[in-house]
Amino acid sequence: MTQATIITIGDELLIGQTIDTNSAFIAKELNGIGIWVKRRLAIGDVQEEILNALTTESKACDVVIITGGLGPTGDDITKQVLAEYFNAELRVDEGALQNVKDIFSKLNRPLTERNSKQAEVPDACTVLPNKTGTAPGMWFEKQGVIYVSLPGVPHEMVGLMQDSVIPKLKEQLKLQAIVHKTLLTAGQGESTIADALADFEKNLPEHIKLAYLPAYGMVRLRLTGRGDNMQLLEQETAQQFDQLKDLVKDWMVIDKDMPLEEVVGNLLVEKSKFVATAESCTGGYIAHLITAKSGASTSFKGSVVCYANEAKENVLGVAHGTIIKYGAVSEETIIEMAKGIVYVMNADYAIATSGIMGPKGGTPEKPVGTVWIAVANKEKVVSKKYVFRFDRKRNIEQTALTSLNMLRQFILQEEKE
């Protein structure tokens, strides 16, 4: 199987100032054409480190993808290091230079010498035109290994990967087939599911593997098949996937690699129904998840972020006496919030949340992580108490996803009644 290493370059990655999203995108693109990513490395803007990484990874992989360090400033040293590694001289590529001139002309900005140097590339490379930026991509080959250097700017990297790198790799390499099939479960932990699947996993063919991907009360299960014949591999993996679905049918949310918020959104669209949210402790995060996907207007009415008690009372109609007697984080309050948002938004369904996300605010009776969630329609409310054990950010995310799953179950249960 063709194997690859992804090397991301930049001190900002090592100190946590910039989150590396490039590696995830590149890995997914490579995997999609049958190239297995063996390693992902992040290294600083240090010449010796870059040279060592190139030497080491070229011995282990067939393809090395590099991002970062191609900018116009002094700390961007990738081109110079590549020139040394490939024993090459920097030269001006006329096509790249014209691209830089065109960009600055459109921006009505003067072209400086520093900007013009963006068109310099090692003479050992094949230039990959950058349609959205000034730094071209570079393709090298040495002793049977392909090296590709790309800008670290995400949208520039994406364009080069899709327009140039992937087509060129497919044309040049004989690639093995890779098939992934993923499903989403909720309501059971990873260890419980693993116990239930022990025999299934043990009896899988050697070329098909099962992976567990847990997160926030849910576990994704992924089958990965590798082989030379795509059609046969698709059939074999599909047969195993059908067995897997049957074994986890009581916990399965969907038999696709799809986030829960999209599952819920599609369910609402399918039924021509709308949801609204009344969010205290989640601060609008559930609404954010729902509306992150284009087309949410066909299933989402709106949200009230009722963080203060006054907002719960004045906007949603929660009784002042309810909050005084039971507190904002209580079943009584959350039920009134759910009923209130259905009325205020004239929605078919509602989600309401109230809790103590931390790190402060907990009491012995209601510790940090205590959350009440309610889902409702115009006739019925279902509420439940949870106690999560994470930090503030994870408690909010856990509450949001738990709420969405409660709504999904509520809608499906409604079908049965």
VORO-910779 format. One record per residue (C-alpha): x, y, z; residue in three letters. Coordinates in steps of 0.5 Angstrom, whole numbers, plus 2048, in hexadecimal, padded with zeros to 3 digits. Layout:
BEGIN
xx / yy / zz / resn
X / Y / Z / Ala
...
//
This chain:
BEGIN
xx / yy / zz / resn
800 / 800 / 800 / Met
802 / 807 / 7FE / Thr
804 / 80B / 805 / Gln
805 / 812 / 806 / Ala
807 / 817 / 80C / Thr
804 / 81E / 80D / Ile
809 / 823 / 810 / Ile
807 / 82A / 812 / Thr
80C / 82F / 813 / Ile
80B / 835 / 818 / Gly
80D / 837 / 81F / Asp
806 / 839 / 820 / Glu
803 / 832 / 81F / Leu
808 / 830 / 825 / Leu
806 / 835 / 82A / Ile
7FF / 834 / 828 / Gly
7FE / 83B / 825 / Gln
7FB / 838 / 81F / Thr
7F7 / 832 / 81F / Ile
7F9 / 82D / 819 / Asp
7F3 / 82C / 815 / Thr
7F7 / 82A / 80E / Asn
7F9 / 824 / 810 / Ser
7F2 / 821 / 811 / Ala
7F0 / 824 / 80B / Phe
7F6 / 821 / 807 / Ile
7F6 / 81A / 80B / Ala
7EE / 819 / 808 / Lys
7F0 / 81B / 801 / Glu
7F6 / 816 / 801 / Leu
7F2 / 811 / 804 / Asn
7EC / 812 / 7FF / Gly
7F1 / 810 / 7F9 / Ile
7F4 / 80A / 7FD / Gly
7FA / 80D / 800 / Ile
7FB / 80B / 808 / Trp
7FE / 811 / 80C / Val
803 / 80D / 810 / Lys
805 / 813 / 814 / Arg
803 / 81B / 816 / Arg
809 / 81F / 818 / Leu
809 / 826 / 81B / Ala
810 / 82A / 81B / Ile
812 / 831 / 81C / Gly
816 / 836 / 817 / Asp
81C / 832 / 818 / Val
821 / 830 / 812 / Gln
824 / 82A / 816 / Glu
81D / 828 / 818 / Glu
81A / 828 / 811 / Ile
820 / 825 / 80E / Leu
820 / 81F / 813 / Asn
818 / 81E / 812 / Ala
819 / 81E / 80A / Leu
81F / 819 / 80B / Thr
81B / 814 / 810 / Thr
814 / 814 / 80D / Glu
817 / 813 / 806 / Ser
81A / 80C / 808 / Lys
813 / 80A / 80B / Ala
80E / 80D / 806 / Cys
80C / 80E / 7FF / Asp
809 / 815 / 7FF / Val
80B / 81B / 804 / Val
807 / 821 / 804 / Ile
809 / 827 / 807 / Ile
805 / 82D / 809 / Thr
808 / 834 / 80B / Gly
80E / 838 / 80B / Gly
80D / 83B / 804 / Leu
80B / 842 / 806 / Gly
80F / 849 / 805 / Pro
812 / 84A / 80C / Thr
818 / 848 / 80F / Gly
816 / 842 / 813 / Asp
813 / 83F / 80C / Asp
819 / 83A / 80B / Ile
816 / 834 / 807 / Thr
818 / 836 / 800 / Lys
81F / 837 / 802 / Gln
81F / 830 / 806 / Val
81C / 82D / 800 / Leu
821 / 830 / 7FB / Ala
827 / 82D / 800 / Glu
823 / 826 / 801 / Tyr
823 / 825 / 7F9 / Phe
829 / 828 / 7F8 / Asn
826 / 82E / 7F4 / Ala
826 / 835 / 7F2 / Glu
821 / 83A / 7F3 / Leu
81E / 83D / 7ED / Arg
818 / 842 / 7EB / Val
813 / 83E / 7E8 / Asp
80F / 843 / 7E3 / Glu
808 / 840 / 7E3 / Gly
809 / 840 / 7EB / Ala
80B / 848 / 7EA / Leu
806 / 84A / 7E5 / Gln
801 / 847 / 7EA / Asn
804 / 84B / 7F0 / Val
803 / 851 / 7EB / Lys
7FC / 850 / 7E9 / Asp
7FA / 84F / 7F1 / Ile
7FD / 856 / 7F3 / Phe
7FB / 859 / 7ED / Ser
7F3 / 857 / 7EF / Lys
7F5 / 859 / 7F6 / Leu
7F7 / 860 / 7F3 / Asn
7FE / 85F / 7F8 / Arg
805 / 860 / 7F6 / Pro
809 / 85A / 7F5 / Leu
80F / 85A / 7F9 / Thr
815 / 856 / 7F8 / Glu
814 / 852 / 7FE / Arg
80D / 850 / 7FB / Asn
810 / 84E / 7F4 / Ser
815 / 849 / 7F8 / Lys
80F / 845 / 7F9 / Gln
810 / 843 / 7F1 / Ala
817 / 840 / 7F3 / Glu
817 / 838 / 7F3 / Val
81C / 833 / 7F3 / Pro
81E / 831 / 7EC / Asp
81D / 82A / 7EE / Ala
815 / 82A / 7EF / Cys
80F / 82A / 7EA / Thr
80B / 830 / 7EC / Val
804 / 830 / 7EE / Leu
800 / 836 / 7EC / Pro
7FD / 839 / 7F2 / Asn
7F6 / 83C / 7F0 / Lys
7F4 / 840 / 7F7 / Thr
7FB / 842 / 7F9 / Gly
802 / 844 / 7F8 / Thr
806 / 83E / 7FA / Ala
806 / 839 / 7F5 / Pro
806 / 831 / 7F7 / Gly
80C / 82D / 7F5 / Met
80D / 826 / 7F3 / Trp
813 / 822 / 7F3 / Phe
816 / 81B / 7F2 / Glu
81C / 818 / 7F5 / Lys
81E / 810 / 7F5 / Gln
816 / 80E / 7F4 / Gly
813 / 813 / 7F9 / Val
80F / 818 / 7F8 / Ile
80F / 81F / 7FC / Tyr
80A / 824 / 7FB / Val
80B / 82B / 7FF / Ser
804 / 82F / 800 / Leu
803 / 836 / 803 / Pro
800 / 836 / 80A / Gly
7FA / 83A / 809 / Val
7F5 / 835 / 809 / Pro
7F0 / 838 / 803 / His
7F7 / 838 / 7FF / Glu
7F9 / 831 / 801 / Met
7F2 / 82E / 7FF / Val
7F2 / 831 / 7F8 / Gly
7F8 / 82E / 7F7 / Leu
7F7 / 827 / 7FA / Met
7F0 / 827 / 7F6 / Gln
7F3 / 82A / 7EF / Asp
7FA / 827 / 7EF / Ser
7FC / 823 / 7F4 / Val
7F7 / 81D / 7F4 / Ile
7F6 / 81D / 7EC / Pro
7FD / 81C / 7EB / Lys
7FE / 817 / 7F1 / Leu
7F9 / 813 / 7EE / Lys
7FC / 813 / 7E7 / Glu
803 / 811 / 7E9 / Gln
802 / 80C / 7EF / Leu
7FE / 805 / 7EE / Lys
7FA / 806 / 7F4 / Leu
7F7 / 801 / 7F9 / Gln
7EF / 801 / 7FA / Ala
7ED / 804 / 801 / Ile
7E6 / 803 / 803 / Val
7E3 / 806 / 80A / His
7DC / 805 / 80D / Lys
7DA / 809 / 813 / Thr
7D4 / 809 / 818 / Leu
7D2 / 80D / 81E / Leu
7D0 / 80A / 824 / Thr
7CD / 80E / 82B / Ala
7CB / 80B / 832 / Gly
7D1 / 806 / 833 / Gln
7D8 / 807 / 835 / Gly
7DE / 805 / 830 / Glu
7DF / 7FF / 835 / Ser
7D8 / 7FC / 835 / Thr
7D8 / 7FC / 82D / Ile
7DF / 7F9 / 82D / Ala
7DC / 7F3 / 831 / Asp
7D6 / 7F2 / 82D / Ala
7DB / 7F2 / 827 / Leu
7E0 / 7EE / 829 / Ala
7DE / 7E8 / 825 / Asp
7DD / 7EC / 81F / Phe
7E3 / 7F0 / 81F / Glu
7E7 / 7E9 / 820 / Lys
7E4 / 7E6 / 81A / Asn
7E5 / 7EC / 815 / Leu
7E9 / 7EA / 80F / Pro
7F1 / 7ED / 810 / Glu
7F0 / 7F2 / 80B / His
7EA / 7F5 / 80E / Ile
7EB / 7F9 / 815 / Lys
7E6 / 7FC / 81A / Leu
7E8 / 802 / 81E / Ala
7E4 / 806 / 824 / Tyr
7E3 / 80D / 824 / Leu
7E0 / 810 / 82A / Pro
7DE / 817 / 82C / Ala
7D9 / 81A / 830 / Tyr
7D4 / 814 / 832 / Gly
7D5 / 811 / 82B / Met
7D9 / 80D / 827 / Val
7DB / 80C / 820 / Arg
7DC / 805 / 81D / Leu
7E0 / 805 / 817 / Arg
7E2 / 7FF / 812 / Leu
7E8 / 800 / 80E / Thr
7E9 / 7FB / 808 / Gly
7F0 / 7FB / 804 / Arg
7F1 / 7F7 / 7FE / Gly
7F3 / 7F7 / 7F6 / Asp
7EC / 7F7 / 7F3 / Asn
7E7 / 7FC / 7F5 / Met
7E1 / 7F9 / 7F3 / Gln
7E2 / 7F3 / 7F7 / Leu
7E4 / 7F7 / 7FD / Leu
7DE / 7FB / 7FD / Glu
7DA / 7F4 / 7FD / Gln
7DE / 7F1 / 803 / Glu
7DE / 7F7 / 807 / Thr
7D6 / 7F8 / 806 / Ala
7D5 / 7F1 / 808 / Gln
7D9 / 7F2 / 80F / Gln
7D6 / 7F9 / 810 / Phe
7CF / 7F6 / 80F / Asp
7D1 / 7F1 / 815 / Gln
7D3 / 7F7 / 819 / Leu
7CD / 7FB / 818 / Lys
7C9 / 7F5 / 81A / Asp
7CD / 7F4 / 821 / Leu
7CD / 7FB / 823 / Val
7C6 / 7FD / 820 / Lys
7C3 / 7FE / 827 / Asp
7C8 / 804 / 828 / Trp
7C9 / 806 / 821 / Met
7C7 / 80D / 81F / Val
7C9 / 80D / 817 / Ile
7CD / 808 / 813 / Asp
7D1 / 80E / 810 / Lys
7D7 / 813 / 812 / Asp
7D2 / 818 / 814 / Met
7D2 / 81D / 81A / Pro
7CC / 81D / 81F / Leu
7CA / 824 / 81D / Glu
7C9 / 822 / 816 / Glu
7C6 / 81C / 817 / Val
7C1 / 81F / 81B / Val
7C0 / 825 / 816 / Gly
7BF / 820 / 811 / Asn
7B9 / 81C / 815 / Leu
7B6 / 823 / 816 / Leu
7B6 / 825 / 80F / Val
7B3 / 81E / 80D / Glu
7AD / 81F / 811 / Lys
7AD / 826 / 80F / Ser
7AD / 828 / 817 / Lys
7B1 / 82E / 81A / Phe
7B5 / 82E / 821 / Val
7B7 / 834 / 825 / Ala
7BB / 834 / 82B / Thr
7BB / 838 / 832 / Ala
7C2 / 838 / 834 / Glu
7C5 / 83A / 83B / Ser
7CB / 836 / 83D / Cys
7CD / 834 / 835 / Thr
7CD / 83C / 833 / Gly
7CA / 83B / 82C / Gly
7CF / 835 / 82B / Tyr
7C9 / 830 / 829 / Ile
7C7 / 836 / 824 / Ala
7CE / 836 / 821 / His
7CE / 82F / 820 / Leu
7C8 / 82F / 81C / Ile
7C9 / 835 / 818 / Thr
7D0 / 833 / 816 / Ala
7CD / 82F / 810 / Lys
7CA / 833 / 80A / Ser
7C3 / 832 / 80A / Gly
7C1 / 832 / 811 / Ala
7BC / 837 / 810 / Ser
7B8 / 831 / 80E / Thr
7B8 / 82E / 815 / Ser
7BA / 834 / 81A / Phe
7B5 / 839 / 81C / Lys
7BA / 83D / 821 / Gly
7BD / 83D / 828 / Ser
7BC / 841 / 82E / Val
7C3 / 841 / 832 / Val
7C0 / 842 / 839 / Cys
7C6 / 842 / 83E / Tyr
7C3 / 847 / 843 / Ala
7BD / 845 / 847 / Asn
7B9 / 84B / 845 / Glu
7BA / 849 / 83D / Ala
7B7 / 842 / 83F / Lys
7B1 / 846 / 843 / Glu
7B0 / 84C / 83E / Asn
7B1 / 848 / 837 / Val
7AF / 841 / 838 / Leu
7AA / 842 / 83E / Gly
7AD / 83E / 843 / Val
7AA / 83F / 84A / Ala
7AE / 844 / 84F / His
7AB / 83F / 854 / Gly
7AE / 839 / 851 / Thr
7B5 / 83C / 850 / Ile
7B5 / 83E / 858 / Ile
7B2 / 837 / 85A / Lys
7B6 / 832 / 856 / Tyr
7BC / 836 / 853 / Gly
7BE / 838 / 84C / Ala
7C1 / 831 / 84B / Val
7BB / 82C / 84D / Ser
7B6 / 828 / 849 / Glu
7B0 / 82D / 84B / Glu
7B4 / 833 / 847 / Thr
7B6 / 82F / 841 / Ile
7AF / 82C / 840 / Ile
7AD / 833 / 840 / Glu
7B2 / 836 / 83B / Met
7B1 / 830 / 836 / Ala
7A9 / 832 / 836 / Lys
7AB / 839 / 836 / Gly
7AF / 839 / 830 / Ile
7AA / 835 / 82C / Val
7A5 / 83A / 82D / Tyr
7AA / 840 / 82C / Val
7AD / 83D / 825 / Met
7A6 / 839 / 823 / Asn
7AB / 833 / 822 / Ala
7A9 / 82C / 821 / Asp
7AF / 82A / 826 / Tyr
7B3 / 82D / 82B / Ala
7BA / 82C / 82F / Ile
7BB / 82F / 836 / Ala
7C1 / 82F / 83A / Thr
7C3 / 832 / 841 / Ser
7C9 / 82F / 845 / Gly
7D0 / 831 / 848 / Ile
7D5 / 831 / 843 / Met
7DB / 832 / 848 / Gly
7E0 / 833 / 84B / Pro
7DC / 837 / 850 / Lys
7D5 / 837 / 852 / Gly
7D4 / 830 / 855 / Gly
7D1 / 82E / 85B / Thr
7D1 / 828 / 85F / Pro
7CA / 827 / 85C / Glu
7CB / 829 / 855 / Lys
7D3 / 828 / 854 / Pro
7D6 / 82B / 84E / Val
7D4 / 827 / 848 / Gly
7CD / 826 / 84A / Thr
7C8 / 828 / 844 / Val
7C1 / 827 / 843 / Trp
7BE / 826 / 83C / Ile
7B7 / 826 / 839 / Ala
7B5 / 825 / 832 / Val
7AE / 826 / 830 / Ala
7A8 / 827 / 82B / Asn
7A2 / 82B / 82C / Lys
79E / 825 / 830 / Glu
7A4 / 821 / 834 / Lys
7AB / 823 / 838 / Val
7B0 / 81E / 839 / Val
7B5 / 820 / 83E / Ser
7BC / 81D / 841 / Lys
7C1 / 81F / 846 / Lys
7C9 / 81D / 844 / Tyr
7CF / 81E / 848 / Val
7D5 / 81F / 843 / Phe
7DC / 81F / 846 / Arg
7E0 / 823 / 841 / Phe
7E3 / 82A / 841 / Asp
7DE / 830 / 83F / Arg
7DF / 82F / 837 / Lys
7DE / 828 / 837 / Arg
7D8 / 828 / 83B / Asn
7D5 / 82D / 837 / Ile
7D6 / 829 / 831 / Glu
7D4 / 823 / 834 / Gln
7CE / 826 / 836 / Thr
7CC / 828 / 82F / Ala
7CD / 822 / 82C / Leu
7C9 / 81E / 831 / Thr
7C4 / 823 / 830 / Ser
7C4 / 822 / 829 / Leu
7C4 / 81A / 82A / Asn
7BE / 81B / 82F / Met
7BA / 81F / 829 / Leu
7BB / 819 / 824 / Arg
7B9 / 814 / 829 / Gln
7B3 / 818 / 82B / Phe
7B1 / 819 / 823 / Ile
7B2 / 811 / 822 / Leu
7AE / 80F / 828 / Gln
7A8 / 814 / 826 / Glu
7A8 / 810 / 81F / Glu
7A7 / 80A / 823 / Lys
7A1 / 80D / 827 / Glu
//
